[in-house]
């Protein structure tokens, strides 16, 4: 599943992670421990990757169904040492990594990130779910 939340009014990365994880929990994609593992992962090292983008993720053992969630923020927030306005929460079960060929996803992400094309999401005003 891909999920998009556009121009959200959240104030910090903890609010963002909790909001995104709650949506996945409500749909049965993760168990109740997943959010905690995403927050714990952020304590190890920030998942911001530059150009206003963060790629948070948690322990795959707490994922029931794989998904990738996208969120843009109305205003950038501090994420580690950078400002972020696009968050891509990657919730992938181990066995689905090769099935969905995430390497291609990351290659596309790298190319678009380098060209600053990911900001196109900030032009949308409605939320979409595919």
N, C-alpha and C positions, 0 to 999 in steps of 0.2 A: 504494500500500500504506500502511496505517496500522499502526503497531507500538506496543505499550504495554509498558513495563517499570515495575513498581510496587515502591515501597519499597526501592530499591537502597541499598546501603551504600557509597557512594563519598565521597571526602573533599574533592575540589576540582574546579573546572570542567574542568581538563585531563583528569582521570580520566573525567569524565562524557562529554566530547566523544570521547575515544579509545574508550570502551566503546560508545557509540552508533554511531560510525562503523564500528567493527569489525563490529558486527552487520550493518550495511548492506553492507559489503565482502564478508562471508561469503555474503550472499545475492545478490551480483552487482548491487547497486543503484548502487554508486559505484566509481570507480577508486581506486587506492592513494594518489593525491594529494589527495583530497577532504578528509580529516581535517586535513591541514596547512593548507589554505585556510580551514577553519573556525577553527582556532587563530589564524591570521594575522588574520582578521577581528576576532577578540576583542581583538587588540592595538591596532587602530584605534580601537575604541569598544566598550564593553561592550554586550551584547545583552540585559541584564536590563531589564525594562520595569515593574518594581514589583509589589507584591502577591505576591512570592515566585516570579515567573515570568521565565524567560529564553527567548529565541527565537534560538538560534544558527543560522547558515547559512554556506555557503561558496560557492566559485566554481561556477556551474552548468555550466561546461564540463567538470567532473569527475564529473558525474552521468550514470549510464547509464540509470536508471529512476527516475522521480519517486516520492517518498515523504514522509510526515510521521511522525516518531517522537516519542512521548510518554514521559517518564520522571518518576516521582516519587521523591524521596529519603526515606530513613528519617529523616534529620536534615538541616536546611537547611545550605547551604554559602555561603561568600562568593563572589559573582559580580560583579566590578567593585566597586561600593561598597554593594551590597545583599545581603541573604540571599535565597537562592533554594531552592525545593524542588520546583518543577515546571519541567521543561525540555522544550521543543518544538523538535526539530531539523527544520528545513524544508529538504528536499533536492529542489528542483524544477527540472526542465529548463526552459529559457526557453520552448520551444514548448508546454509544458504549463500555463503560468501562466494563459492565457486558457481553455484546454480545461477545466481544473478550477475555474475561476472563483474564484481565491484571494481576490479582493476580498471575496466573500461570507464566506469563511473568516475573514478578518481583521476584518470587521465583527462577526461572531458572537463572535470572540475578544475584541474590544473591549467588547462589551456584557457578556459573562460576566466579563471581567476587572474591569470597573467594579463589578460586583455581587459580586465575590469568589466566583463560582460554580465557578471552575476547581479549587478545593480539593477538589471531590468526588472527584477521582482519588485523593487520599490515603487514602480510606477502603477502597480495594480492597487485598487482600492477595496476589493472584495476578497473573501476567503474562498478557496476552492479545495475540494477533496476529489481525488481521482481514485 
